[in-house]
């Protein structure tokens, strides 16, 4: 059994609203808490018709206020979009309101298209400063040093745990060099997965933040009472990715057995590649998938995404996945691997 966490985009489904998406995120976090999930993370995206978590720190506060024990955080904040000081203040505030429960995952992608990126006042060179911005942000979250001219208030001394997020080798190298936990976005960008794992594990430098490496991997998990029903639920996410790659992002669509009818062979191959880190099926099928992914990767933790249109089916998917995980044998692929909590 491997620790499980939840990645939620507060999806706006077709026929729904932003308010409903935000309330669903909070209810899903409550369900995840009762099921023993470790974390509930939300992601920063801008200008996306089907995602309600753009104001990520605000949504984290909404979710954390409705839960009591589960860790709530960002998976992640796209730091080049922001001043490190402002993020330190926001997450320092969250840490004061919900002590011991806030995580801060940091990425360097824009989380948007080019016109939206310009509206965010982000330049093309902003990502180059990411390592320096991470170091600056961590310094603001630590106890202020004597003579420090700029301080985060709130934030200083909060020591909010910081994660590096990535979908390439860049994040793996950086997380290893800084001695930080690393979350890889294999749920939508699996091409460099195994190489990134090797880089992170082999290059990891112990730090005051983390003594040993800690690796979390994204995994899509669609669970239902039967394999057939799970495959049907999965078509919503497949349709959403297809529309996004066609340049027509939409709200999360209802499932359809005919979504493939207009696909080209190239689009079919694209979906198979980007969604290859996915388990779909009944409790037994999902248990086998979780076990196989753990054995292949040696991950310390999985962060599960389930973009399911019907909210009750989404909650049920996480319930079945938790049961499936309990069916798998206890594994500790990296002896002594520490949790960054």
N, C-alpha and C positions, 0 to 999 in steps of 0.2 A: 504494500500500500504506500502510495506516494502522496505527500501533502498537495492538496488542490486549492486553487484560488480562482477568482472570477474576474474576467475582463468584460466590462459592459460599456457600450457606446451610447447608452440611453437611446435606443433606436426609436425613431418616429415611424411607425408603421402606416401603410396606406389606409386612409380613413380615420386616422387618429390625430393627436395633437401633441405639441411640445409639452404641455402640462401633464398629459397622460404618460408620455415617455419618462418624464422626471419622477412621477409617482410610481411608475413601474420599476424604475431603477431602485428606488428606496425599498419597495416591497420585495424585489428580488434579493437585495442585500439582506433583508430580514430573514428570508428563506435560507439563503446561503449560510448565515450565521447559525441558524438552528440545525443545519445539516453538517456543521463542522468545517466549512471552508475557512481557510486561513485569512485571505485578503479579498477585498472587493475594490478593484481599480477602475477608474474612468479615464478616457483618453481625450486629448485635445485635438479637435478637428474644426475647421472653419469653412463656412459656406457650403456645407454638405446637407442636402435636403433631408436625409434620413438620420441625422445624428444631432442629438440635443445637448451634448456635453461640451460645447465650445467654451463656456465659462467654467472651466474644469474645477477650479478651487471652490466656486460657489456650489456646484453640484456635489462635490465631496462633502461640504458642510451639510447640505440637505440630507444626504445619505447617512452620514455619521450621526446626525441628530436623531435618526430613526432606528439606530442600532446601539448595542451596548458593549460588545466584546470583539467583533470582527475588526481587523485592521482595514482602514479605508484610505485610498491614496490615488495617485495619478500614474497612469500607465500609457502615456505620460504627459508631462508638460514639455512642450517644444521650446526649449530654453532660448534659442536664438530669436524667438518672437518677443522676448521679454527682457527687462532689466533683471539681473540676478538679485538685486536688492528688493525689488517688488515681490518676486517669488518668495524670497526669504521671509518677508513680512506676511505674505498671505499664508504660507505654511506654518510660520511661527504662531500666527493667530489660530489656525486650525489646531495646532498642537496644544495651545493653551485651553481651547474649548474641549478638546477630546484627547487628553493626555495619554501617551503610550499607544495610540491607535492610528497614527498618521504616517503614511509612506510617501516618498517623493521620487518617482521615476522620471528620468530626464532623457529626452531625445533631441536630435538636431534637425530632423526633417521639418518642413514648414507646416505639415498637416493641412495643406490647402493647395489650390492651383496658383498659377503665377499672378493673375490679377488680384486675387485675394491676398497673396503674399505681399504685394505692393501696398495694398490697403492697410496691412498690418505694420507698415513702415519697416519691413524687413528687407535687407539688401541681399544680393546673391553671395556676398562675402561673409554674411553673418555666421554661417555654419563653420567657417574656418576658426572662429574664436571660441568654439564650443568647449574645448578642454579648459581654457582659461576661465570661461564663464562658470563652468562647473566648480572649479577650485575657488573662485570668488564666492559663489553661493554657499558652498560648504563652510567657508570661513565666516560668513555672516551667521550661520546656524550654530556655530560653536560659541563658547563663552568669549566675550570681547576681550581682546588683549589690551594691556596697558598702553595708553596713548593712541588707541585705534580711533581714527577720525570719523569714519562712517560706520554706523551700527544699525542693525536691524532691530527695530522695536515695534511690535513683538518679533521674535525670531532668535535673537542672540541667546545662546545657551540652551535652545530647545533641542539641539542635536537630532533633528528629524532624520531618520534613516534615508540615505540617498542611494538610488539605483541608477545604473546606466542601462538604457534601452538601446537596442540596435537591430538592424536587419542585414548588416554587412560585417566585415572584419574590423572596421574602424572602431565600433563600439566594443568589440571583444578585446582589442588591444588596449583601449583606454581604460575599461573596467579593470583589466588585469594590472595595468601599470599603477592605477590609483588605489588598488586594493578594495574595490567596491563590488557589491553583488551585481550580477548581470542578468538581464532578461532579454531573450532573443525572440524576435517576432516571426517564429517559424509558422505561425498560423496563417500568414499571408505572404511570407517571403522566405521560403525554405531552401533556396538554392545554395546558400553558403552555410547551412546549419552545422554540418559535421566539422567543417573547417573552423568555424567560429568557436565551437566547443573546444576543439583542440588548442586553439590559440589562447582562449581564456584560461583553461585549466593549466596549460604548460607555462604560461607567462605570469600567472598570478603572483603578486607580491603582497605578503601579509602587511596589514596596516592597522592603525588604531581603530579603524572602522570594522575590520573583518579579519580574523586570524586565518581562516581558510576560505577557499573559493565557495561561492554559492550561486548556482545556475538555475534560473527559471526559464522554462520554454513555453511559448504559446502553442495551444492546441485547440482546434475546433472540435467540439463534442456535441453530437446530435443524438440523443437517446430517446427511445420511445418503447412502447410495449412490444413492438415487433420491428424487424429489420425494414420491412416495407414501409411502415409508417415513418420511421426515422429518415429513410431516403426521401420520402415525400416532403417532410419538414425541411430537409436540407436544401431543397430546390429554391427556397426563398433567398438564401445566402448566395447560391450560385447565380440566380437572376440578378441580384444586387451587384455582384462583382462583374458580371457580364455587361450590365448597363454602365457601370463606372468605367470599364475599359473602352466602351464605345463612346465615351465622352458625354453620357447622358445620365448622370447620377440621379437616383430617385429615392423615394422613401422605401422602407423595407416592404417588399412585395409579398402578397399572399402566395403560398406554395402552388405550384402548377406542374402537372406531369408532362406538359407540352412545351416547357421552356426551352428545350433543345431543338425544336423544329426548325428554327431559323438560324441556328448556329453554323458557322463555317468550321471546317476541320481545324483551322488555326486557332479559332476561339475555343474549340473543344480541348485542344492540347494545352492552351493557356490555362484554362480552368483546372485541368488535371494537375498541372505543375504548381500553380500558386496555392491550391487547396489540398496539396498532397499530405500535409500534416493534419489530418482530419480522421476522427473515428465516428462512424455512423452505424447505429443499429440498436438492437435490444440490449438488455443488461449483460447478457453473456458475451455478445459481440463487442460491446464497449469495454468490458473487463479485459478481453483478449487484446484489444487495441491499446489500452492503457499500458498493459504489461509489456507488449511488444515495443512501444515507444520508449518506455523506461529502460528496457534492456538495451535498446539501440543507442540511446543517448546518455545514459547515466545521469539524468537530470535530478536535481534536488527537489524540484517543485514544478508543477504544471500550472499554468494560468489558462483557464478554459474560456473559450468564447462560443456562444450559441446564439446566432442571429436567427431567432425563430419568430415568425409573425404573430402567432397566437400566444398571448402572455401566459395563459395557464399551461400550454404545452411547453413553453420555455422553462417555467418553474419545474415542471415535471421532468424535463430533460436533466436538469441539475440534480434533482432527487435521484433519478435512476443512475446517473453517473456516479454520485456519491456511494450508492449501494454497490455499483460495479467495482468501484475502487476498493471497497471493503472486501470484495471477493478475491482481490489479488494478494499474493504473498507479500509480507513485509520485505522491503528492499532498502539497502543503504549502500548504493553503488560507490559512493565516495566516503570511506570511513572517516569519521571526525568532521564531516562537513557541517559548518555552523550556519545557523539561521541568523539573518541580519536584524531580527526583531529586537 
